[in-house]
Amino acid sequence: MTAVLPATRLADIAGQAKVSEATVSRVLNGKAGVADSTRQRVLAALDVLGYDRPVRLRQRSAGLVGLVIPELTNPIFPAFAQIIEQALTGYGYTPILGTQMPGGATEDELVDQFVERAVTGIIFLSGLHADLSADPGRYARLADRGVPFVLVNGFNDRIAAPFVSPDDAASSRIAVRHLRDLGHRRLGLAVGPDRFVPVRRKTEGFLASVEEDGTAGDPAQGLVRHTLFTVEGGHAAADDLLDEGCTGLVCGSDLMALGAVRAARARGLDVPGDVSVVGYDDSELIAFTDPPLTTVRQPVRAMANAAVHTLLEEVRQNPVPQTEFVFQPELVVRGSTGQAPHGTGRTRAGGT
């Protein structure tokens, strides 16, 4: 659509932005005398209604910023990407998304492509920095190339850089406490491969929480199964944990939790009547599963905005601590957790 709009469309924009048509006209013509907040409301109304911004109002990009994510199949990664891209766009930068898909470009190849395009900086989400079996030297070499970067999810003390992370150990403790309060004594943790930093932290938090509850001497009270971060991986881990008599399952992702629910139902067990399941992430649509999934919410928006702000501070050559900024998760209770089955632990009203 053209940027020259008839009166009817001016009225539409004015109504959407809740300003006068005269104000809309001043903004579209680049006139002074309009507050910045009002001008932004008018421009946002243009975007919402699908009208092109006048060429004179289009902001020239401040630069390109690369974003490296592991995949698009897990909804938590697109959620991060969307918020990061929105934040970057708000600061005038143009985001470039690079996805590591099986058989596709590797992280190193994506970085080379970004550097060839003279990116201003790079944000890595759950990249090789989180894999303790990977060579951390690649990040030192990137720093030597003069490219600022921020690492999200997976602190690695062998890398000198700013990190943004959730408190993974706390996420397990929160889930264990919730299940204990519901009377579950035999708990299982289904997580990904042990070489990943978030997995190790979740495992440590889980086992420490079980130990604090006085049940660490009985291995049946706190079992860990490492598998893949997929529905199928969660199903396989849950099968093992259910064989061990676990009635409360803590999962390393929402997708794994959905696999655990599927495994329980395949045995004719009810969720949450016979087995309670806790996920992790609170990714989109999880509230609408059957049953709605109890999960530990990863603070995606706060972490994504922190990653952008930290990167832009580096770009502006302002001092940024090369340390880890840790954000607290929160429990979201829904329908996949309930009181432990009778005879499996504490009674519902307390006692023994």
N, C-alpha and C positions, 0 to 999 in steps of 0.2 A: 504494500500500500504506500501511497505517497505521503510525504511529510506535510504537504499543504492540505489541510483538513477543512471540510465544510463546517458550517455552524452546528449542524446536528452532532458531528463527531467532537467538536469542541465541548459541547454540552455533556457528551458521554464522559470525556476525560475530566471535566470539571466535577461531575457527579462522583466519579471514582476517587478523585483526589480530595474531594470535599473542599474545593476552592471555587472562586468565581471564574467565569469564562475569560474575563479580562486578564486574570492572573495566568491562566493557561496560555493565552496569547503572548503575554510578556515572556514567559519561559521559552516558548517555541521560537520566538524571535530573538532570543538571547539578550533581552533588555535587562537593565539593572533595576534595583528596587524590589527584588523578591528575596525573601530569606532563604538561606541554603536548605533548611529543613522543608520549606514549602516547595522549593524547586525540585528536591529529591522526590517528594510525594507526586508531583506532576509527572516526572520522568518514570517513576514506578508505575503510575497509572497507564502511561503509554505502553509499557512492557506488558502489563496485565491484559490490556485490551487488544494487544497484537499489532499496534501501530509502530512503524519504523520511527526511530528518533531522527530528527533533522540532522543532516551531516555536520552542521556547525556545532552540534551538541555532543557528538560522539567523541568520547575521550580516547586519545591516543594511548596505546598500551605502554605501561611503564617498563615492560619486559616480560620474558617468558619464564615460567616456573614449572619445573618438572615434578610430577607426582608418580611415584612407583608403588603399585599395590600388587598383592600376590595373585588375586583372581577376582572374578565378578560373580561367581556362583554363590558364594557366601554373602548374604545381604548386608552384613556388617561392613564390608569393604566399600561397596557403593555408597553406603550411608556416610562413611568417613569422607570419601571422595567428593560427594556432593557438597558437604559443608566446607571442606577445604577450598574447593573451586569457587564457591560463593564468596568466601572471605577474600580470596585472592582477587577476584573480579572487583569486589568492593574497593580494594586498594589500587585498582587500575592495572593489575597484572593479568596476563593471559596464561591460564593453566594448560599444561599438556599432560595427558594421562598416558602412562605406560603400564601395561598389565603383563604379568608373568604367567602365561598360560602354558600348560604342558605342550611341548613341541614348538613353542613360540620363542620370542626373544628372552634371553636371560637378563638378570638385573644388570650385569656388566655391559651387555649390549645396549640396553636401554639408556644407561648412563652415558655411554659413548655417543649415542644418537642425540641425547640432550645437550651434551657439551658441544657437539658439532653445530648445534643450533644456537649456541651462545646463550644458554639459559642463565637467568639471574641467580637461581638457586634450585635446590631439589629437596623434596620431602619424601622420606622413605617410610612406608607403612608396613610393619611386620615383614621387613626385608631380611637379607642375609645377616644383618647385624644381630638379629635375634637367634640365629643358628650358631650354636657354640662349636659346631664342626666346620664352619666356614672360615675362610681367611679374613681376619679383620683389617689386613693391610690395604685392602681395596679402598677403604675410607680415608686412610692416610694419604694414599695416592690422589684421591679426589680432592682433598684439602690442598695438596701441593699444586693442583691445577687451578687453584684460586676460586673454587666453586663452593659457596656456603651451602650447608645442608643441615637438616634436622631429622632425627630418627624417632619414629613413633612405635611403641610397643616392643619391648625387649631390650633392657639395659645391658650393655656390655662394657665392663671396665677396661677392656683392651682398646677401646675406641675413644679418642678425645673429641667429644662433640656434645651438643645439647640433646637430651632425650626427653620424650614426653611419654609417660606410661600410666596405666591404671595400677592400683594396688592389687596385684594378682593374688598374693597370699591372703589379703583381707577378703577377697571374693570367696575363697574357699571357706574361710572361717565363718563368714556370714551365712553361707549355705549350710554348713554343719550345724551351727547353732539353731537355725530354723528347724532343721530335721530333728535335732535332739529335743527341742521344745515340743515337737509333735509326738515324741515318744519313741522315735526310731533309734535303735542301738546298733544294728549292723548296717554300716554305711559303705558305699563304694564310690570311687572316683573314676570316671572315664575321661581320659585326656589324650592329647596327641603325643607325638614322639618326644622322648626325654631330652633330645638335644636342643630343644627350644627353651629359651629363658622363661617365657610366660608359663610354660608347662611345668618347669621345675619349681617356679614360685607357687603355682597353684597346688602342686603336690606337697611342697613343704608346709604350706598353710593348712592343707587338709590334715596331714599326719600330725602336725603340732596341735591342731584343734582337737583331734581325736585323743591325743595323749593327755591334753589338759583335762579331758573329761574322764580320765582314769581308766580307759579301755585299751590302751596301747599294748598291754601284755597279751591280749587275745587278738591274733591277726585277723580273725573273722570280723572284728569290729571296725576295721578301717583298711579296706583293700583298694589297691590302685591297679588300673589296667590302662596300658598305653596302646593307642591305636591311631586311626586317621581322623582328622577333623571333618568328618562327613557323616551323613545319615547312616550309611552302611557301617562306618567305624563305630558309631555310637551303639548300633544294634549288636555288633559283635562283642564289644566290651560289656554291654548290659547282659548278654547271654552268660558270660563268665561270672559276672557279679551276682546275677540271680541264682546261678548254680550254687554259689557260696552262701545263699540265704540272705542276701542284702535286701532290705525293704526300703532303703533310702538311697537314691542315686544322685550324685553330684556330677555334672557334665561340664566339659571345657568349652562348649559352645552350644548355641541353641539348636544347630543342626544335629549335633550329637545327641542332644536331649530328645529330639523328635525320633531319632533312631532307637533310643532307649525305651520310649513309649511304645514304639512298634514292636520291640522285642518282648516287652511285658504282655502286650495284647496277643501276640502270637502264641503265648503260653496259656491264654485264657485268663490272665490276671487283669484286674481292674486298676486303672490309674485315676484317682489316688487311693482307692479302697484297699488294694493289696500292696501297691508299690508307689512311692512318691518320687518325683523326678524334678530336679532343679537344673535349669540351663544357665547359660552365660552369654551376655551381649545385650539382650532385649532388642533384637533386630526387628525390622518392620514386619508386621502381620503376625508376630508371635502371640499377641493377645487374642488372635482369632483362630488359633489352632484348636483341636479337640483332644483333650481339654485345653483351655487357655494355659499357657506355660508359665509356671513360676520360674523366675530367672533373676540373675544378678545383673543389673543394668550397668553396662560400661558407659562412662561419662563421655560419649562421643563428641557432642558439641563443644564442651569445654576443652577437651583434648585437641580437637581439630583447630579451634581458634587459637589455642596456645601455641600449636605448632606453627601456624601462619605468623603470628605475632613474633615468635622467637626468630623465625627465618628472616623476617623483614628487619628486625633489629641487627641481625648479622649483615644483611645486605647494606644497611646504612652505616656499617662499621662501628656500631655501638657495642660495648663489651657485653658478652652473653656468657653466663657461667656454663662451663662444659661439665654439666652435671645432669641429674635426673629430676624432672619435675613430675611428681606423683599425684594422681587424682583418685579420689575415693569412689568406689562403686556403691550401689545401693540395691537392696533386695526389693523385688517387685513380686508380691504374693498373688498368685492366681489359682487356677483350678487343678494343677497337676501335683499338688502336695496336700496331704491330709494326715489325720491321726494314724499312728502305726497300727497295724492289725493287732487284734487282741492276742496277748501272750508272747509278743515279740520284744517287749521292752517295758518301759514305764507305763503305768496305768494312765488313763486320760485325765484322771482327777488328782494324780500324784500318788505317792506311796510306792509300794513294791509289789 
